[in-house]
């Protein structure tokens, strides 16, 4: 019995309509010229957007989200942005954490990565430099110090120093707590999904 092909971005309009019908206000625009994506990337991009919108609907503060797929020469960047409700993480480890984990795994499977970035909400968030905010997003996205060093073209020692300074400013006792702070106080969620044409 033939199976239905996995949905891709050609069905993005239908996906957005389903969330709109459920009460989510979506402000969507596309940057760059849309083009066919590699077979593995197309359904992954669809699922990442689906999961991002699901998280925004479940955990967002005002049921409004901004979506920006941006096509570059050799990459597709997907930005999902929404205001987060303050409060503890969902009980039992379900909800937002698992959603971010799923998006991260889908991005990594096709050579990309996911980053979560928080706007000032925590008492120490406004003390972070622009570079420290960038590093915080990469930490929240699951990157190690070595990964961050390669991503930002700095030494592992410099990456570790940034992470330690962020922990001090945010009062985080360890890296795991730093990730929790980033998620719980987060405003912006950004995931970047890289691909190579023809792969």
N, C-alpha and C positions, 0 to 999 in steps of 0.2 A: 504494500500500500504506500503510495508516494507521500512523503512528508512535505509540509508547507515550508518554503524557504524562510530563513531567519530574516526578520524585518531589518531594513536599513534606513538611511536618512531619506529615502524617497517617500517613506511613510511618516515623516516627522510631523506633517500637518495633521494627520489623523491622531497622532499621539498628543499633540498640543490641544486639540479639540477635546479629547477625553479628560484632560486635566482641567480645562476651562469649564467644562460641564460639571466637574466636581467642586467648583468654587475657587480654583486657583487663578489669579490674575497674572498672565504671562506677557511680559514685554519682550518681544523677540525681534532681533535683526540679525542679518548675516553679513559678514565682512569678507571681501575677496570674491573670487569667482568660483561658485560650486563646481565640483568636478567628480567624476566617479572615483570611489575609494577602492583600495585593495579588498579582496573578498573577506579577509579576517577583520579588517578595520571597520568596514561599513556597519556590520551588526554590533560591533563593540561600541562604536560611537553612539548608535541608537540606544543601547542599553545604559550607557553612561549618562546620557541625557535623561532617560526614563528614571533612573535611580536618583539622579540629582533633583529632578522635579518631585519625585516621591518624598524625598527627605524634606524638601522645601515645604511641601504640603503638610507633612506630619509635624514638623518641628519649627516651621517658620512663625514669626511673630505676627505678621499682618497678611498672610496668604497672598503675597505678591512676590514675584520672582522675575529676574532678568536673565535672559538666555542669549548668548552670543557665540554661534559657531563662526570661527574665523579661518578661512582657507589661505594658507601661505604657499610659497613655491614648493616646499617639501614637507609640509606639516598641516595638521588640523588642530587648532586650539579651541577648546570648548569651555566657555565660562558660564557658570551657574551662580548667580548672586542673589542672596536674600537675607533679610534681617532674622536673627535667631532669637528665640525666647530665652530669657534668663532662667537658670534653675539647674538642678542636677541632671546628670545623664539618665537615659531611660533605664528602668530597673531590669535586672536580669541580663544585662549586656546586649539587649536587643535594640533595634531601631537605628539611630543615626550611626553608631559605631560600625555595625555590620554593613550598612549601606555604603559607607566610605571605604570599608575593606573591599567590598565587591567591586566598586568603581576602580580602586587602586589595582586590583588584580587584573581587571579587564584591560586597563591602560598598559600595565606592564607586559601583558601577554602579546601585545602588538608593538612593543618597543617604546612605549610612552611612560608617563608618570602622572601622578595626581598630587596636587598640593592644596592644602587648606590654609587660608590666611585669615587672621582675625583683625578687625578694626578696633580702635580703642573702646574698651568696655571694662576690662580689668583695671584696677587702680594703677598698675605699673605699665599697662600697655602703651600709654602715651610717652613713656620714657624710652621706648625702643627706637633705635635708628632705622632708617630705611633698609639698610643691609640686614639688621637684626630681624626685621619683620619678614624679609625674604627668607632668611634662614629658618625662622619659626614656621613658616609655611611648609618648607621642605621637611622639617622634623615632623610636623603633623602629617605630612604625606607619606611618612614611613622611611625616609632616606637616612642612611647612617652618616656619620661624620665624613667617612671616606667618599660616599656618594655625593654629599654636599660639596666637598672640596673639588671633586671633578666637575660638578655642575656649575660652580661659581668660579672655577679656575683659580683656586687658592690652595694653600697647603692644608693637609689634615689638621695640623696644629692650629692654624688660623680658624678653621671651621669649628674645632673643639672650643676655642676661646670664645667665639661668637655664641655657641650654645651655652657655655658656662655663664656668660654675661646675661643672657636672656633669662636663664634660670634664676640668677640673683635678682634681677629687676622684677621678675614676676613672682618671686617667693616660692618657686617650685623646688622640692627637695630632690627630685630625680627626673630623668628624661620622661618617664611614663606620666608623671604628674604634669609635666610641661605640655604633653600632648593633650591631656584632659583639659587643661586650662585653655588651650588653643581651640578645642572643639566647643567647650561650654560657653565661651565668651565670643565665639566667632560670629562675624557678620558676612564675610565673603568666603565663598567656596569656589575654588578655581581648579579646574582640571585640564591639563594639557596633554593632548593625545597626539603623539608624533607618529608619522608614517613616511615611508619612502615611496614615491611613485613607481608603480610597476612591480612592487614586492607582493 
